[in-house]
């Protein structure tokens, strides 16, 4: 399976980065990646992945919202 490498070049804005996308045995392409979530949404994901797992029976509604947002995050990045 070929290796795909993303190499950060510079930060363009608080939520935006210029990277080089490189395929093993292929070319290199400049790409701009924008984080689709704001700080509040990022904090909710951080809580879901790091905090909620310690106490999975609390804040189940917030956990369900965070879980659902993962799909949206992936779609926006794609």
Residue pairs with C-beta under 8 A, 6 or more apart in sequence:
2 23
2 24
2 25
2 26
3 23
3 24
4 21
4 22
4 23
4 24
5 20
5 21
5 22
5 24
6 19
6 20
6 21
6 22
6 31
6 33
7 19
7 20
7 22
8 17
8 18
8 19
9 17
9 18
9 19
9 20
9 30
10 17
10 18
11 17
11 18
12 18
12 32
15 34
15 35
15 38
16 32
16 33
16 34
16 35
17 32
17 33
18 30
18 31
18 32
19 30
19 31
19 32
19 33
20 28
20 29
20 30
20 31
21 28
21 29
21 30
21 31
22 28
22 29
33 77
35 42
36 72
36 73
36 76
36 77
37 45
37 69
37 73
37 76
41 69
44 62
44 65
44 66
44 69
45 66
45 69
45 70
45 73
47 62
47 66
48 62
48 63
48 66
48 67
52 58
52 59
52 62
52 63
52 66
56 63
